[in-house]
Amino acid sequence: MGWITSRAFADACRQAGIRQSMNAIGSSADNALAESFNSTFKRETPQGRKRWSSERKA
């Protein structure tokens, strides 16, 4: 069943003009940018803070 989701995602990317990565499975190079971006939020978000009054405040 997972391959159906993968195929649908690949088709959506293709239609949007997005080229998917072709690195080996489990390659950290694929995730490096996303992980770096996410780690910024983890560092910059006040510990324990879960809500903001608006998107702008967040």
C-alpha positions as CSV (number, residue, x, y, z in Angstrom):
1,M,0.0,0.0,0.0
2,G,2.9,2.4,0.7
3,W,4.0,2.3,-2.9
4,I,0.7,3.8,-3.9
5,T,1.3,6.8,-1.7
6,S,4.9,7.0,-3.0
7,R,3.7,6.9,-6.6
8,A,1.0,9.6,-5.9
9,F,3.6,11.8,-4.2
10,A,6.0,11.3,-7.1
11,D,3.3,12.2,-9.6
12,A,2.3,15.3,-7.7
13,C,5.9,16.4,-7.6
14,R,6.3,15.8,-11.3
15,Q,3.2,17.8,-12.1
16,A,4.4,20.7,-9.9
17,G,7.8,20.7,-11.6
18,I,9.6,19.5,-8.5
19,R,12.6,17.2,-9.0
20,Q,12.9,14.7,-6.2
21,S,16.2,13.6,-4.7
22,M,17.7,10.5,-6.1
23,N,20.2,9.7,-3.3
24,A,20.4,6.3,-1.7
25,I,17.9,5.3,0.9
26,G,19.0,6.5,4.3
27,S,21.5,9.1,3.0
28,S,21.9,11.9,5.4
29,A,22.7,14.3,2.6
30,D,19.1,14.3,1.6
31,N,17.9,15.4,5.0
32,A,20.7,17.8,5.9
33,L,19.0,21.0,4.8
34,A,15.6,20.1,6.3
35,E,17.2,18.9,9.6
36,S,19.2,22.1,9.8
37,F,16.1,24.2,9.2
38,N,14.1,22.3,11.8
39,S,16.9,22.5,14.4
40,T,16.8,26.3,14.1
41,F,13.2,26.2,15.3
42,K,14.1,23.8,18.2
43,R,16.9,26.2,19.3
44,E,15.1,29.4,18.8
45,T,11.7,28.3,20.3
46,P,11.4,29.1,24.0
47,Q,11.5,25.8,26.0
48,G,8.0,24.6,26.7
49,R,6.3,27.2,24.6
50,K,3.4,25.6,22.7
51,R,1.2,28.5,21.6
52,W,1.4,32.0,20.2
53,S,-1.4,34.5,19.8
54,S,-1.0,34.7,16.1
55,E,1.1,33.4,13.2
56,R,2.9,36.7,13.1
57,K,3.9,36.4,16.7
58,A,5.2,32.8,16.1
